[in-house]
Each structure stands twice: as structure tokens, then as C-alpha cells.
């Protein structure tokens, strides 16, 4: 397989995983699958992260996400969710 195909598949998988998080969080159901509303919310999040309060929001949202992942894991499971590497 060519390197561009491998990279394309990696990117596709990454995008599917991100979309899965939107569904998992309940955003799709809560917005009635309104893509404009979902996109607007994501733009609002991006602006919040760029603001002077961005580090605080990042910290809070990371904690909430970790709690959410922990809550969905079956009791006694040793499977760990592997964190994504920060992308520049």
C-alpha cells in the first residue's frame, strides 16, 4: 500500500473517532442532528480555548472527559483508553 493511502486511512479513522465522540456525548441527539448548531458550538469551544480563560477550560474539560471515560468502563476492566497525542 502506498504511503499516501496509509496516511489517508489514518486520517479517516481519526475523523471517525472524533465523530464518535460527538455522538457519545449526546450532542447529536440534543441538537436534533442540527449540523449548523453543532458546528457553532465547536466554534464557540475553539474561541473559549483561545481566550485568556482557555487553560482553565482545557483543565475542566479534560477532567470531565476522563470521568466520562471512566464511568463507561466496565467494573474491574483493566483496559485503558489510550490518550491521543497532541497534534500541533
C-alpha positions as CSV (number, residue, x, y, z in Angstrom):
1,X,0.0,0.0,0.0
2,X,1.3,3.4,-0.8
3,X,2.2,5.9,1.9
4,X,-0.5,8.4,0.9
5,X,-3.1,5.6,1.2
6,X,-1.9,4.7,4.7
7,X,-2.0,8.4,5.7
8,X,-5.4,8.8,4.3
9,X,-6.7,5.8,6.2
10,X,-5.2,7.1,9.4
11,X,-6.9,10.5,8.9
12,X,-10.2,8.8,8.1
13,X,-10.0,6.7,11.2
14,X,-9.2,9.8,13.3
15,X,-12.1,11.7,11.9
16,X,-14.5,8.8,12.5
17,X,-13.3,8.6,16.1
18,X,-13.9,12.3,16.6
19,X,-17.4,12.0,15.2
20,X,-18.0,9.1,17.6
21,X,-17.2,11.4,20.5
22,X,-19.8,13.8,19.3
23,X,-22.4,11.0,19.3
24,X,-21.1,9.5,22.6
25,X,-21.5,12.9,24.3
26,X,-25.1,13.0,23.2
27,X,-24.6,16.2,21.2
28,X,-26.2,14.7,18.1
29,X,-29.4,13.8,19.9
30,X,-29.5,17.0,22.0
31,X,-29.2,19.2,18.9
32,X,-31.6,17.1,16.7
33,X,-28.7,16.4,14.4
34,X,-28.5,20.1,13.5
35,X,-25.1,20.4,11.9
36,X,-25.1,24.2,12.0
37,X,-25.7,24.2,15.7
38,X,-23.0,21.5,16.3
39,X,-20.5,23.5,14.2
40,X,-21.4,26.7,16.0
41,X,-20.9,25.0,19.4
42,X,-17.5,23.8,18.2
43,X,-16.5,27.3,17.0
44,X,-17.6,28.6,20.5
45,X,-15.4,25.9,22.1
46,X,-12.4,27.0,19.9
47,X,-12.9,30.6,20.8
48,X,-13.0,29.7,24.5
49,X,-9.8,27.8,24.2
50,X,-8.1,30.8,22.6
51,X,-9.3,33.2,25.3
52,X,-7.5,34.1,28.5
53,X,-9.6,31.5,30.3
54,X,-8.5,28.8,27.8
55,X,-6.2,26.9,30.2
56,X,-8.9,26.8,32.8
57,X,-11.5,25.5,30.3
58,X,-9.0,22.9,29.0
59,X,-8.3,21.6,32.5
60,X,-12.0,21.4,33.4
61,X,-13.0,19.7,30.1
62,X,-10.1,17.2,30.4
63,X,-11.2,16.2,33.9
64,X,-14.8,15.8,32.7
65,X,-13.8,13.7,29.7
66,X,-11.6,11.4,31.9
67,X,-14.5,11.0,34.3
68,X,-16.8,10.2,31.4
69,X,-14.5,7.5,30.0
70,X,-14.0,6.0,33.5
71,X,-17.8,5.8,34.0
72,X,-18.4,3.9,30.8
73,X,-15.7,1.3,31.5
74,X,-17.0,-2.0,33.0
75,X,-16.1,-2.5,36.6
76,X,-12.9,-4.5,37.0
77,X,-11.7,-3.9,33.5
78,X,-8.0,-3.2,33.1
79,X,-8.5,-1.8,29.6
80,X,-7.2,1.8,29.5
81,X,-8.3,4.3,26.9
82,X,-5.2,5.4,25.2
83,X,-5.0,9.2,25.1
84,X,-4.4,10.8,21.7
85,X,-1.1,12.5,21.2
86,X,-1.4,16.3,21.0
87,X,-1.3,17.3,17.4
88,X,0.4,20.5,16.5
